[in-house]
Amino acid sequence: MNIERVINVILRRLVGRAVNAGVNAGIKAVSKRGKGQGVDNKDTRPLPQDKATAQKARLMRRNTRPPRF
């Protein structure tokens, strides 16, 4: 194989991997699933003092849903 062809094959693979990594990082940042920019790893479960409030909210949602047939 020609040296230019070998270099092109190597560069194509390296650039392809870099582009794929960048696209994946962008998708994770936008969807807030990865550790990208703007992502807070907060626990969204209600705190113990908020259990009564959470229970009340669940009951309100259940009462406002249309009935199933």
C-alpha positions in Angstrom: 0.0 0.0 0.0 1.0 3.5 -0.7 2.0 5.6 2.4 -0.5 8.3 1.4 -3.3 5.7 1.4 -2.2 4.4 4.8 -2.2 7.9 6.3 -5.6 8.6 4.8 -7.0 5.4 6.3 -5.6 6.3 9.7 -6.8 9.9 9.6 -10.3 8.9 8.4 -10.7 6.6 11.4 -9.4 9.2 13.9 -11.6 12.0 12.5 -14.6 9.7 12.4 -14.1 8.7 16.0 -13.7 12.4 17.1 -16.8 13.4 15.2 -18.8 10.6 16.7 -17.6 11.5 20.2 -18.6 15.1 19.7 -22.0 14.2 18.3 -22.6 11.9 21.3 -21.5 14.5 23.8 -23.8 17.1 22.2 -26.8 14.8 22.3 -26.1 13.9 25.9 -25.8 17.6 26.8 -29.0 18.6 25.1 -30.9 15.6 26.6 -29.4 16.2 30.0 -28.5 12.6 30.4 -24.8 12.8 30.5 -22.3 14.7 32.6 -22.2 17.5 30.0 -22.7 21.2 30.5 -25.8 22.2 32.5 -26.4 18.9 34.1 -27.1 18.7 37.8 -27.0 15.4 39.4 -29.8 16.1 41.9 -32.0 13.5 43.5 -35.5 14.3 42.5 -37.2 12.1 45.1 -39.2 14.0 47.7 -37.5 14.7 51.0 -39.0 13.0 54.1 -40.7 16.2 55.2 -42.3 16.4 51.8 -43.9 12.9 51.7 -47.3 14.3 52.8 -47.1 16.9 50.0 -46.1 14.3 47.5 -48.9 12.0 48.5 -51.4 14.9 48.2 -50.0 15.7 44.7 -50.4 12.0 43.6 -54.0 12.0 44.8 -54.7 15.2 43.0 -53.3 13.8 39.8 -55.3 10.6 40.1 -58.5 12.5 40.7 -58.0 14.8 37.7 -57.3 12.0 35.2 -60.1 10.9 32.9 -61.5 7.6 33.9 -60.4 4.4 32.0 -63.0 2.3 30.2 
